[in-house]
């Protein structure tokens, strides 16, 4: 079974983040620039929250707030569900499903080492299944 460490080794460990005092406008702009659905909210090296398009839609747009004047810390999700690098893709999928989240920061020894999305996990599962199918086909053919 594939671990999150192996997945991060393949996909990369880049983490997009924003400060808690930044405006929601800045966060939405960064999300759009990088074509991602979430940003980790950091206080120095410490993970303190996560802001997503969902938080924006529900806590700013639908409430008639202003993106340029609302701060990220006002809408971020906290506490943040996290995973460990040794967890399997399946375990991470269970955490995400139960917590109803689409992005999961990976913490190793108290340090942020990456983030995985539900899309990353599904792609990994598909690749694993394709490998097994290929091996079975080779076995059947002899």
Order of alpha helices (4+ residues) and beta strands (2+ residues): alpha-beta-alpha-beta-beta-alpha-alpha-beta-alpha-beta-beta-alpha
